[in-house]
Amino acid sequence: MRAGEFGTKMKVLFINQFFRPDIAATAQLLTDLAEDLAGRDLAVSVLTGRASYADGHDLGPPRDSYKGIRIYRVGGIPLRRKTVWSRMVSYLIFWVSATVRCLLLPRHDIVVTLTTPPLLSCLGVLLKWVKASRLVCWSMDVYPELGVRLGAIRAGSIPTGMLGSLNSWSLRQSDVVVALGKHMAQALAAKGVLAERIRILPPWEDAKLVVSIPPEGNPFRLKHGLDGKFVVLYSGNLGAAHEFSTVLDAAAHFADEPEIVFLFTGDGPRKAWLEEQVKSRGMKNVRFLPYQPRDWLRFSLSAGDVHLVTLRDGFAGLLLPSKFVSGLAVGRPILFVGPMVGEIPDALAAGQCGVVVEPGDWTSLAKAILDLRQDDAMREKMGRNARALFEREYARETVTGCLADLLTEVACGTRIPRRADRRDLLTFESRIPADKPSGTKGARRP
């Protein structure tokens, strides 16, 4: 029986290493989606890990519930994921324990696997075979290409080849593969996934929770002595895939201008290196703060006059920094330091709400910061455009609603008619035009 055919409650199982109360980006997105689906009267379960992303502390009991969502936590050996090997061990423990637990759980109509850890799609295929569940793979990252780019695994090695073959095979067995953008969809299609099985739905933010707060009276700015400052904000994961050398060089250029502050809020593998670089250069205009509680995000994100988003060369299409959407949500211009071709340059060009700078071109980044500081009208216009783009493309209710319709479609085995009040569930074929360069060398103001 299929839930959609007989009107019974559709049972959905999500599998990902991180879920609330964890602060990882995938945990927050998955929590939003699970909440919204449970609100639609679906039976939602989440199988997740017990160790937190940031520091490995225990997140809760093996069985739990939250807003009608059943939570199963496995892999209860806390590990501080500071090295490649500790991360691999953490992945392996979760993968094995998740497989055992999933086989013991009741059947679900749909299994949705994310990509932390890699190869969760193989577990999804196993459940498809054993329990006749339908399978949706929600691709947050593209493996093994991402691992190769990060230097975690070696290109051309036997293990990398095996990982790539298993990943491609499992994606081809899926009923639907969800990509975060057209460039990621192209990378997935290159693995042999049929175009008609790929959907493109981006990350999101909560349009009601994350709103623009004026600088005057913003308690976050008051608390941290930012009133009267021009704040260049980087909020989120300080990861190995992100470009920071260009940002540090631009910050060094403004070292004698105390009114321009570079603020990093968050944590991640590159934070210690960044702090050491700032200390060794004697840079007083760069500050670091920890991750902020989600109910405080409207204040912390609004503290930035402009938002920094960065990505190293070679990573476009392999992941999409969700901090980009947060910057749009609070209506701030986006300064993107990264490849000129990718999801973010395309969006900034379409929305006329930011500047794209190639990695290494710190002079163009510094010029863009200075231009936006001096031109209030341009900064405000870009900010309005940013919020408008967010509301069109990245608002939580819009995207999770599309994902809910997609799950119904998968469960019923039929296409859901397009609804006029929001964006369509677009296939790879209808959404992906022939690829065109998104910009030119140097800084680009869309």
N, C-alpha and C positions, 0 to 999 in steps of 0.2 A: 504494500500500500504506500502511496505517496501522500504526504500531508496535504498538498495542494488539491489533490483529487477528491479527498473524502472529508475535508473540512476539519480534520483533527489538528491538534497543535503540532506544528512543525518543530522537530528537534534538531538543534544546531549545536555542534561541538567545535569550538575554536582551540587550536593548539599553538602555543607560543611560550617561550621561556619566561616572558615578563608580562605581568598584569598588575592592576592596582593592588596594593598602594605603591608599587614601584614607580619611579620617576622617568624611566626610559621612554623615549618617544613612542615606540611601538606599544608599550604598556598603556600610555594615555590614549592613543588612537583606538586600541582594542577595547578599552574600558568604555569609551564613548559609544562605540558601535554596539557593544553588548548591552549597554543601558538602553539604547534606542530600540534595539530589537526586542528586548524584554518588554518595553513599553508598548510594542505592537502585538503583544500576546503570543510571542514565540517562546518555546522552551529552550533557553540558552544555557549552555554549560561551557566552562573554560578549563582546559587543562594547562597548567602553568608551573613554573618553578617556585621553590621556597626561598632561594637566595636572591637578594637584591642585586640590581645591576651595578649600583655605585660602590657598595662596600661589602657585599656578601652577607649582610645580616639576615636573619630568618624573618620572613614576611608573614608567617601565619601557620595555622594548623593544616594538616593534610586535606581535610574537608571543611569547606566554609561556604557561606552564601553572602550575597551582596545585591540588594535591590532586585531580588527574585532570580539572580544568576547563581547557578551552582558552580562552585570553584573547587577544583581538584589540584592540589600542589604536590609535586614530586621532586626527586633529586635534592633531598634535604641536607646536603653537605655544603655549608657555606664556603665559598672560595673567593678570595680577592682577585679579580680578573685583571691583574696588572701586566702579565706576560702572555705571549702567544700560547705557551704550553699550558698555563693555568686556565686560559680560556678554552683550549681544546679539551682539557679534562672536564671542565664545567659543561661544555657542550655534550661530551660523551655520556656523562652521568645523567644529564637530563634526557638525552635521546633514548637510552636504554630503559630508564625508569618510566618514561612517558609511553614507550611501546608496551611494556608490561601492563601499565595501568589502563591504557586504551583498550587493550584486548579484554580486560575484565569489566569494562563499562558496558551498559546497555547500548544497543544499536541507536545511532542517530541518523536522521534522514540525510543530513549534510555535514560533512567534515570540512572545516576551513583551516588550512595550515598557513602559517606565516613563515618567515625565513630565518628565525632565530631559535635554535641553531640551524645551519645549513642542512639540507636533505630531509627536513620535516615532510616535504612532499612525498618522499618514499614511504613514510609512515602512513600518510594519507592514502596512498595506493594500496598498502596492506589492508587498511580498514575498508577500502572499496571492495577488495576481493573477499575478505573474510565476512564482512557484515553488510555488504551490498549498499553501503552508503554512497551518496554522490560526493564528488570531491571538487573543492574550489581552492586553488593555490593563490594566496594573496602575496604577491612578490614585493617585499620591501627593499630587497637587495638582489643582485644578480651574481650567482656563484657558478663556477669557481673564479670567474673573472675578477670579482672584487677582492678575493683572497690573494690572487696573484699580484694585483696592483698594490695591495697593502704590504706585500712581501712576506705574508704568512705562509704561503706555499709557493713552490717553484714552478714556473711555466715549463711545460714539456715533460715534467716528471711523471712517473707511472701513477703515484697517488693522485696527482692533479687530473690526469687523464681519466682515471676511474671516477673521481668525484664529478667531473664534467659529464661523463657518460650517464651516470646514475641520475644526476640532476636533470639532464635533458630528457631522459627516458621517463622520469616521473612526471615532468611537466606535460609531456605528450599524452600521458594517461589521464590527465585531469579533465574534468568536464568543462571547467572555465579557469582561465588564468587572469588575475587582475594585476595590471601594471599601473604604476603611479603617473606615467606620462608617455608621450609618443616615442621618445627616444628609448625608454626602457622597453616599451612594446616591441620596438625594432630589434633590440637585443634578444628578447624572448623568442620572437619569430625566427631569428637566426638559429635557434636551437631546434627548430622543427615544429614548434607549436603552431597549429593551424590558425590562420588569421581570424576565422570566425569564432574561435574560442577565446580570443583575447578581448578583455574589456579594459578601458582606460578610465580610472577614477583616482583623483589626486588625494593627498592628505588634506586635513581640514583643521579648522579651529572653531570653537564655540562662539558664534556671533553675539550671543548674549553675555557670555562670561568675559570675553576679551574685547574690550572696547577702548576707544581713545580717551585718555584723561589729559586735560590741559596741563601744561607745565606748572602753571600757577596753582599752588595748593596741592600738588601731587605729593602724598606723604612719603613716597619712596625717595623722591628727589630731596625732600626736606631732611629725611632721616640720614641720607648719605652725603649731604653737603653738595648737592649738584645744582642748586638754584643759581641761575646766572651763567651756567656752563653750557657749552655746546657738546652734547653727549653723542659719541659714536658708539653704538651698543652692539655687542655680540652676545646673544643669549642662547644657551643650550650646550650641546655636546662639543667638547674640545677634542675632536677625534682625529685619528691618523689620516683620514681622507680629506681633511680640511687644510686650506692654505693659510699660513700665518706669517711667513717671512715677509711677504709684501705688506701686510698690515703693520708689522713691527717697524719696517722701514718708513712707512708713512707716518706712524706715531712719532718716530724719532725726529722726523722733519718738523713736527710741531712741539718739540720738547721745550722750547722757550715761549710757548703760548699757553699759559696755564688755564685759559678759558676753554680750551679744547681738550676734552677728556675721552679717552678710550676705555670703555667699561666692558669687562667680560663677566657675565653671570652664568655659572654652570660648572661643569667638571668634565673630566675625561682624560684619556691617555696622554694628551699633549699639554695638559695644564702645568705640570711640574717643569717641563722644558720652557714653556712660555714665561713662567714666573722667574726662572733662572736667567733667561734672556733679558727680561725687563730689569732685573737686579744688576746684572753685569753691565748693562748699558747706562745704568743710573737714570732710568726714565721715570719721572715723577708724575707723568700725565696718563699712566696706565694703571687701572685698578682691577682687582678681582673680587668677586663675591660668589657665594655658593648658589646652587639651584634655589629658586624661589618657590614657595607653595603655590599651587595652582590658583587658589582663590586670591592670591596677591599679584597674579600675572598682569592684570590690566594696569596696575601701577608700575611694576618693574619694566614691562615692555614699553609703556608710554613714556618712561623716563628717557628713552633715546630720542634724539632729534632725527637721527637717521639710523638705519639698521644695517649691520654688516652680515653678509652671508658669503661663505667661501667654500671653494672646492678645488682640489688639486687637478692638474691636467690629467686626462685619461680616465676620470671617474664619471663623466657625464653619461647618463643612461644606466649606470650601475646602482645608483642610489639617488635620493632626492631629499636634501636637508629640509625638515619640516619647519625649522626656524624661519624659513622664507615666508611661509603662510602666516606665522605669528606676526611678522613685521607688517604684512599687508593688513592684518586684522585691526591693528591699532592705527592704521593710516599713516605710516611713515615711509619716506622714500627708501628704496633698497639699494645698497651699494654691494654689487655682486663681484667678487674677485674669483674668477674661475674661467673655464673654457668658454669660448665665444659661441659654441653650438651646444644647446642643451635645453632642458625644460625651463630653467629659470630665465636665461636670455630671451627665449621665445615669449614667456609670460610678461616680462618687463617691457618688451617691444610692443606687445599687444595692448598692455595696460597703460603705457606711457608713464611709468611710475618708478623709474630707477636708472642706474648707471651700471654698465658692465665694463670691467677692467680685467685685462689678462694677468695671470699670475706673473709676478716679477716686475710689473709696471707700477711701481710705487709712486712715481711722479704723477701719473694720471689719477691714481687714487687720491693723492693729496690734493690735486687740483679740484677733483669732484667734491671733496669734503669742504674745501674753501669756498667753492661756488655755491654750494647749498647753504653754507653758513651765512654768506653775504646776501643771498637772494631769497628773502622771506617768501615772496610771491611764488617763485618757482618751487620752493620746498613745500609750501602749502598746497599748491596745485598737484604736485606729485603725490602728496599724502592723500588728498581726496581721491585721486585716481587709484591709489593703492587700495583704499577701502572699497571703492566701487568694484574693482577687479575681484577682491576677496568675496564680496557679497554675490557676485555672479557665478564664481567658479569654485570657491573653497569653503563655503559656510557649512557647518556641521550638519544641519538638518537636510540640506540639499544632497550632500554626498552620501550620508548614511541612509537616507531614503532611497537613493539609487541602489546602494548595496543591498538593502532589504528587498527591493524589487528583483534584483539579480538572483538572490537566494530563492525567492519564490519561483522565478523562471527556471532555475536549475532543478528545484524539487519537482516541478510539474512537467519539465521537459518541453515547455513551449515558450515562445517569445512573449514578453509582456508588452502590451501596446504602450507607445510613448504617451506620457502625460504632458499636457501643455504648460503646466505650472512649474516645471523644472527641467533641467537638462536631460537629454536622452541617455540611455545606456548605449554608448556608441561602440561599435566593433572596431577592431584594428583597421579593417579595410576602409571603413567610412571615415575614420578620423585621421588616418596617417597619409598625408600627401607626400609627394617626392621630397626628400630631405633637401633643405636649402640652408646655406650658412646663415647663422643668426646675427652675425655682426662682423665688424672689421677689426683689424689690429688696433690695439690701444683702447682708450676709454670710449664708450659709446653711451650717449644719452638717448634712450628710446623716445 
